[in-house]
Amino acid sequence: MGCPDCGALQALPRPRAGSVTTCGTCKTELERNTGRSLVAALALSAATFTLLIPANLQPFLTTSVLGVSRHSRLSSSAVAMWQDGWPLLGILIGLMVVVLPLVRFGLLTVVLGVLRTKARPAWLGPAFRASNELQPWAMQDVFLLGLWVAYARLSSTISVTLGAGALCLIGAGLCSLFVRATLDKRAVWQAIGDDSPPPDGEAASACLGCDLLVPATLEGAKCPRCSDRISSREPEGVGRAIALTVAGVLFYIPANLFPIATLPIGLTPTRYTVLEGVIDLAKAGLLGLAVLVFTASFAIPFLKLIGLSYCVSSVIRRSPHRLVFKTRIYRLVEEIGRWSMVDPFVIACFVPVMRYNNLIYGRAEAAAPAFATVVVLTMVAARMFDPRTMWDAAATGRGRKLA
């Protein structure tokens, strides 16, 4: 296979139980056989999909103030944002929490279920690739963190009850984490289609969708296994990553300067910025949550922008130094990016159940859509950037290219 991080072509050894195979060039993990089971992944994926249905249909949160109650469902968050004049935020929350988790685990369950039979329909590869591409955008697990923070904040002031929908979402979120831990993607791809290398001496390209090695003559054609377009490198990856990172920096400023939400703290409407929300949690004695929110909502977006800039500058400068470290920085940026959505999800949890009167209410403020935009831009920038270009640029001066 071609390493997805540095592009080095290498033959993997025959898999052994409990083994971990890493790239000989950049030390990226290529294959892990410990704790992986397609049967367990199928069961957990089916459980996640099943739990997501009542999570969307059953009551989610209930608050009570002076004998008056307010109820919400999972979809209420997106509707409330739209009604408050933040349609972009409402659409993002609706997609990330309601629509995409159902699509992702529906596709994954079907693919793993079909693999238990002898049938290998042509749509199996594209369906599994789509499921993988939706993985970072289906944020039911991140929403759980937002629910935890929102519950802690609200319960310190008013009565809050988790409904059956919230309990089902908690179950779905936990199951989804175990799906990721047990799913062996390489084993799935091998079951979908053969991954024999091209003939010896023939130039090869690695498919970006499923890592299949194909003859370089197929550049621009569809991958025979996943139907993704064959491209040796992400087209215009560096330029797009630069543009998206710069846009993320511009949105990061108002996201932290302007209020992100209004919350009735002590039954008094209080507008707060991201950092003021952290301070409020600390004053309430919730130091653990304060550290968590500071890390997810302030530190991680900042570090993502710095990390992406560092990787892009390596390509521009054709730097041959610390390539393994830069590759790990890139993978860290790509992995943690989605967890920055915690603050918008906190707001999404409490807004539908905090609509009582002019004194007791909650709503998103101007920084909320800007903050969500920063998260989306940096996630897309990380997806557009191809880490192999760092290795290509460094190798240019030595007159070679890894793959």
VMD Tcl script that draws the C-alpha trace (Angstrom):
set ca {
  {0.00 0.00 0.00}
  {0.94 3.65 -0.25}
  {1.28 5.33 3.14}
  {-1.49 7.97 3.40}
  {0.84 10.32 5.32}
  {4.16 10.21 3.45}
  {3.32 8.33 0.23}
  {5.98 5.63 0.63}
  {5.04 2.41 -1.17}
  {5.46 -0.69 0.99}
  {4.27 -4.27 1.31}
  {2.55 -5.05 4.60}
  {3.45 -8.32 6.34}
  {0.83 -10.99 6.76}
  {-1.43 -9.81 9.62}
  {-1.02 -11.51 12.99}
  {-3.37 -11.32 15.98}
  {-2.44 -8.42 18.25}
  {0.06 -6.91 15.79}
  {0.50 -3.25 14.88}
  {2.16 -2.33 11.58}
  {3.71 1.12 11.10}
  {5.13 2.91 8.07}
  {8.87 2.39 7.69}
  {9.34 6.04 6.69}
  {7.06 8.22 8.83}
  {6.08 5.74 11.57}
  {2.35 6.25 10.90}
  {0.19 3.33 12.03}
  {-0.93 1.45 8.91}
  {-2.66 -1.58 10.41}
  {-3.76 -2.65 13.89}
  {-5.07 -6.15 14.54}
  {-5.52 -5.94 18.29}
  {-9.06 -5.53 19.58}
  {-10.55 -5.47 16.08}
  {-13.58 -7.53 15.05}
  {-15.93 -7.02 12.12}
  {-18.64 -8.98 13.95}
  {-18.39 -6.69 16.99}
  {-18.27 -3.62 14.74}
  {-21.45 -4.78 12.98}
  {-23.29 -5.38 16.26}
  {-22.20 -2.01 17.70}
  {-22.98 -0.14 14.48}
  {-26.46 -1.67 14.35}
  {-26.97 -0.78 18.02}
  {-25.88 2.82 17.37}
  {-28.23 3.19 14.42}
  {-31.11 1.64 16.36}
  {-30.58 3.91 19.39}
  {-30.39 7.01 17.20}
  {-34.01 6.52 16.12}
  {-35.62 6.93 19.58}
  {-32.96 9.52 20.41}
  {-34.56 11.69 17.71}
  {-38.17 10.80 18.46}
  {-38.37 10.75 22.26}
  {-38.28 13.76 24.66}
  {-34.70 14.95 25.13}
  {-34.50 17.50 27.97}
  {-37.05 18.91 30.40}
  {-36.55 21.99 32.60}
  {-38.85 23.31 35.30}
  {-39.02 26.79 36.89}
  {-41.69 27.71 39.45}
  {-43.94 24.86 38.32}
  {-43.66 25.71 34.59}
  {-41.90 23.19 32.34}
  {-40.25 23.27 28.95}
  {-39.49 20.17 26.86}
  {-37.22 19.55 23.87}
  {-36.35 16.87 21.34}
  {-33.00 16.40 19.67}
  {-34.14 18.24 16.53}
  {-35.40 21.17 18.67}
  {-31.84 22.51 18.85}
  {-31.62 23.12 15.11}
  {-35.15 24.55 14.96}
  {-34.48 26.94 17.86}
  {-31.30 28.27 16.23}
  {-33.17 28.88 12.99}
  {-36.00 30.68 14.77}
  {-33.54 32.89 16.68}
  {-32.07 34.16 13.40}
  {-29.04 31.86 13.07}
  {-30.00 29.61 10.11}
  {-26.41 28.54 9.34}
  {-25.92 27.35 12.90}
  {-29.26 25.56 12.82}
  {-28.38 23.76 9.58}
  {-24.95 22.68 10.90}
  {-26.40 21.33 14.15}
  {-29.21 19.55 12.31}
  {-26.74 17.88 9.96}
  {-24.06 16.99 12.51}
  {-26.38 15.70 15.23}
  {-29.55 14.46 13.50}
  {-28.98 13.62 9.82}
  {-25.37 12.54 9.32}
  {-25.14 10.11 12.29}
  {-28.17 8.22 10.92}
  {-26.70 8.17 7.39}
  {-23.21 7.17 8.57}
  {-24.27 4.27 10.77}
  {-27.01 3.22 8.38}
  {-24.44 2.83 5.59}
  {-21.89 1.16 7.85}
  {-24.41 -1.33 9.19}
  {-25.56 -2.27 5.68}
  {-21.97 -2.66 4.40}
  {-20.86 -4.84 7.32}
  {-24.08 -6.84 7.10}
  {-23.60 -7.55 3.37}
  {-19.98 -8.62 4.03}
  {-21.38 -11.42 6.19}
  {-22.85 -12.87 2.98}
  {-21.14 -13.90 -0.25}
  {-22.65 -11.01 -2.20}
  {-20.31 -8.22 -3.32}
  {-22.53 -5.65 -5.10}
  {-20.85 -2.80 -6.98}
  {-22.18 -0.18 -4.56}
  {-20.45 -1.72 -1.54}
  {-17.13 0.14 -2.00}
  {-18.68 3.59 -2.60}
  {-21.03 3.05 0.38}
  {-18.14 2.21 2.74}
  {-16.10 5.16 1.46}
  {-19.06 7.48 2.08}
  {-19.43 6.08 5.59}
  {-15.75 6.77 6.30}
  {-15.92 10.29 4.91}
  {-18.91 11.05 7.15}
  {-17.12 9.83 10.28}
  {-15.72 13.23 11.41}
  {-18.98 15.03 10.59}
  {-21.33 12.70 12.47}
  {-20.89 14.25 15.90}
  {-23.20 12.35 18.22}
  {-20.22 11.68 20.53}
  {-19.17 15.35 20.63}
  {-22.78 16.31 21.32}
  {-22.67 14.11 24.42}
  {-19.90 16.31 25.79}
  {-22.01 19.39 25.07}
  {-24.97 17.75 26.81}
  {-22.84 17.07 29.88}
  {-21.67 20.70 30.10}
  {-25.19 22.08 29.48}
  {-26.70 19.78 32.13}
  {-24.09 20.85 34.69}
  {-24.68 24.53 33.99}
  {-28.48 24.38 34.04}
  {-28.83 22.06 37.04}
  {-26.98 24.56 39.22}
  {-29.86 27.03 38.70}
  {-33.03 25.13 37.77}
  {-34.48 21.62 37.70}
  {-33.31 19.61 34.68}
  {-34.34 16.09 33.66}
  {-32.85 13.87 30.97}
  {-35.56 12.34 28.80}
  {-35.61 8.98 27.05}
  {-34.18 10.62 23.91}
  {-31.13 11.89 25.82}
  {-30.55 8.48 27.39}
  {-30.74 6.82 23.96}
  {-28.30 9.38 22.56}
  {-25.88 8.65 25.40}
  {-26.08 4.97 24.51}
  {-25.62 5.69 20.81}
  {-22.65 7.96 21.47}
  {-20.89 5.38 23.62}
  {-21.59 2.60 21.09}
  {-20.18 4.77 18.30}
  {-16.90 5.12 20.19}
  {-16.64 1.34 20.43}
  {-17.46 1.03 16.72}
  {-14.39 3.05 15.92}
  {-12.27 1.00 18.31}
  {-13.35 -2.37 16.85}
  {-13.68 -1.54 13.14}
  {-10.77 -2.75 11.00}
  {-11.15 -0.61 7.89}
  {-8.37 -2.36 6.00}
  {-10.01 -5.74 6.59}
  {-13.27 -4.32 5.24}
  {-11.57 -3.02 2.11}
  {-9.86 -6.37 1.56}
  {-13.21 -8.11 1.90}
  {-14.80 -5.70 -0.60}
  {-12.11 -6.07 -3.27}
  {-8.66 -7.47 -3.99}
  {-5.68 -5.27 -3.09}
  {-2.98 -7.01 -5.12}
  {-0.27 -4.53 -6.21}
  {0.33 -3.58 -9.84}
  {2.88 -5.66 -11.78}
  {6.52 -5.25 -10.76}
  {8.19 -2.26 -12.32}
  {4.93 -0.49 -13.14}
  {4.45 2.99 -11.67}
  {1.65 3.08 -9.13}
  {-0.70 5.56 -7.51}
  {-2.59 5.10 -4.25}
  {-6.33 5.79 -4.22}
  {-7.15 8.51 -1.70}
  {-10.45 6.84 -0.86}
  {-9.37 3.27 -0.01}
  {-5.52 3.22 -0.28}
  {-5.66 0.74 -3.17}
  {-2.54 0.73 -5.33}
  {-3.39 1.05 -9.01}
  {-1.30 1.60 -12.14}
  {-0.35 5.25 -12.59}
  {-1.97 5.12 -16.03}
  {-5.36 5.16 -14.25}
  {-4.76 8.69 -12.94}
  {-8.04 10.58 -13.20}
  {-10.15 7.43 -13.64}
  {-12.45 5.84 -11.06}
  {-10.97 3.50 -8.48}
  {-12.09 -0.08 -9.24}
  {-12.78 -0.70 -5.54}
  {-14.36 2.48 -4.09}
  {-15.17 4.53 -7.24}
  {-13.23 7.55 -5.95}
  {-11.31 9.51 -8.57}
  {-7.71 8.29 -8.74}
  {-5.31 11.11 -7.90}
  {-1.73 10.73 -6.72}
  {-2.16 13.82 -4.52}
  {-5.08 15.93 -3.31}
  {-5.68 18.41 -6.18}
  {-4.88 22.03 -5.22}
  {-4.57 20.83 -1.63}
  {-2.02 23.38 -0.42}
  {-3.75 26.39 -1.97}
  {-7.14 25.39 -0.60}
  {-5.70 24.71 2.85}
  {-4.08 28.17 2.89}
  {-7.32 29.91 1.89}
  {-9.42 28.01 4.43}
  {-6.88 28.53 7.23}
  {-6.74 32.29 6.59}
  {-10.55 32.38 6.61}
  {-10.52 30.44 9.88}
  {-8.18 33.02 11.45}
  {-10.50 35.85 10.39}
  {-13.54 34.15 11.96}
  {-11.57 33.15 15.08}
  {-11.26 36.80 16.14}
  {-15.00 37.66 16.40}
  {-15.68 34.16 17.72}
  {-13.70 35.05 20.84}
  {-14.36 38.80 21.13}
  {-18.17 38.80 20.88}
  {-20.65 37.08 23.24}
  {-21.36 33.50 22.25}
  {-24.57 32.98 24.24}
  {-27.01 34.34 26.82}
  {-27.79 32.10 29.78}
  {-29.89 32.87 32.90}
  {-27.22 32.51 35.59}
  {-28.94 32.87 38.97}
  {-32.18 33.52 36.98}
  {-30.59 36.66 35.51}
  {-29.89 36.82 31.73}
  {-26.12 36.94 31.31}
  {-24.23 37.27 28.04}
  {-20.81 35.70 28.00}
  {-17.88 35.10 25.65}
  {-16.05 31.79 25.34}
  {-13.54 32.71 28.06}
  {-16.23 34.22 30.30}
  {-18.10 30.94 30.08}
  {-14.97 29.13 31.27}
  {-14.62 31.56 34.18}
  {-18.29 31.07 35.09}
  {-17.81 27.29 35.26}
  {-14.74 27.75 37.46}
  {-16.63 30.09 39.82}
  {-19.41 27.52 40.09}
  {-16.87 24.99 41.32}
  {-16.94 22.97 38.09}
  {-13.18 23.13 37.56}
  {-13.01 19.94 35.51}
  {-15.65 21.21 33.07}
  {-13.95 24.61 32.97}
  {-10.67 23.02 31.88}
  {-12.49 20.84 29.36}
  {-14.40 23.75 27.81}
  {-11.26 25.94 27.72}
  {-9.35 23.18 25.96}
  {-12.09 22.33 23.45}
  {-13.41 25.82 22.75}
  {-10.34 28.06 22.99}
  {-7.09 26.08 22.94}
  {-7.94 23.49 20.28}
  {-9.14 25.97 17.59}
  {-6.03 28.07 18.19}
  {-3.72 25.06 18.05}
  {-5.45 23.81 14.88}
  {-4.78 27.10 13.12}
  {-1.14 27.10 14.28}
  {-0.68 23.43 13.34}
  {-2.15 23.84 9.86}
  {-0.03 26.94 9.27}
  {3.07 25.02 10.37}
  {2.37 22.17 7.94}
  {1.55 24.48 5.03}
  {4.70 26.53 5.63}
  {6.74 23.31 5.49}
  {5.54 22.75 1.92}
  {6.14 26.35 0.88}
  {9.67 26.37 2.36}
  {10.38 22.82 1.10}
  {11.69 22.08 4.56}
  {13.34 18.67 5.05}
  {13.41 18.99 8.83}
  {11.25 17.21 11.45}
  {8.97 15.63 8.85}
  {7.83 12.83 11.15}
  {6.94 15.40 13.84}
  {5.04 17.55 11.32}
  {3.14 14.52 10.08}
  {2.05 13.73 13.63}
  {1.04 17.35 14.16}
  {-1.15 17.11 11.06}
  {-2.84 13.90 12.22}
  {-3.44 15.45 15.66}
  {-5.04 18.51 14.04}
  {-7.24 16.30 11.90}
  {-8.26 14.14 14.86}
  {-9.12 16.83 17.43}
  {-10.78 19.29 15.07}
  {-14.35 18.09 15.54}
  {-14.23 18.36 19.35}
  {-14.19 22.15 19.10}
  {-17.94 22.01 18.42}
  {-18.60 21.50 22.14}
  {-19.58 25.13 22.86}
  {-22.12 25.41 20.00}
  {-23.58 22.08 21.13}
  {-23.83 23.32 24.73}
  {-25.88 26.26 23.46}
  {-27.95 23.94 21.28}
  {-28.86 21.85 24.33}
  {-30.08 24.64 26.59}
  {-31.72 27.08 24.15}
  {-34.90 25.02 23.43}
  {-35.63 24.48 27.14}
  {-34.81 28.01 28.35}
  {-37.68 29.96 26.81}
  {-39.77 31.13 29.76}
  {-39.98 34.96 29.85}
  {-37.89 38.11 29.45}
  {-35.77 37.20 32.50}
  {-35.43 33.44 32.15}
  {-34.28 32.62 28.65}
  {-31.26 31.38 26.71}
  {-30.15 32.07 23.16}
  {-27.14 31.98 20.87}
  {-25.32 35.25 20.25}
  {-23.21 36.65 17.42}
  {-20.05 34.65 18.18}
  {-21.81 31.26 17.98}
  {-22.10 31.01 14.17}
  {-18.60 32.51 13.80}
  {-17.24 29.88 16.18}
  {-18.98 27.04 14.33}
  {-17.60 28.43 11.06}
  {-14.04 28.29 12.45}
  {-14.56 24.62 13.32}
  {-15.91 23.76 9.87}
  {-13.23 25.73 8.01}
  {-10.36 24.12 9.91}
  {-11.84 20.65 9.48}
  {-12.19 21.16 5.72}
  {-8.69 22.69 5.55}
  {-7.23 19.62 7.24}
  {-9.14 17.42 4.79}
  {-7.92 19.41 1.78}
  {-4.28 19.42 2.87}
  {-2.35 16.35 1.75}
  {0.46 15.57 4.25}
  {2.37 13.72 1.53}
  {3.11 17.07 -0.10}
  {5.40 17.91 2.86}
  {7.49 14.85 2.02}
  {7.34 15.59 -1.71}
  {8.52 19.17 -1.18}
  {11.37 18.03 1.07}
  {12.44 15.39 -1.45}
  {12.42 17.81 -4.41}
  {15.89 19.07 -3.59}
  {17.17 15.50 -3.54}
  {15.68 14.81 -6.96}
  {13.18 12.16 -5.93}
  {9.54 11.68 -4.95}
  {8.33 8.99 -2.55}
  {5.30 7.89 -4.53}
}
mol new
graphics top color blue
foreach p $ca { graphics top sphere $p radius 0.5 }
foreach p [lrange $ca 0 end-1] q [lrange $ca 1 end] { graphics top cylinder $p $q radius 0.2 }
display resetview
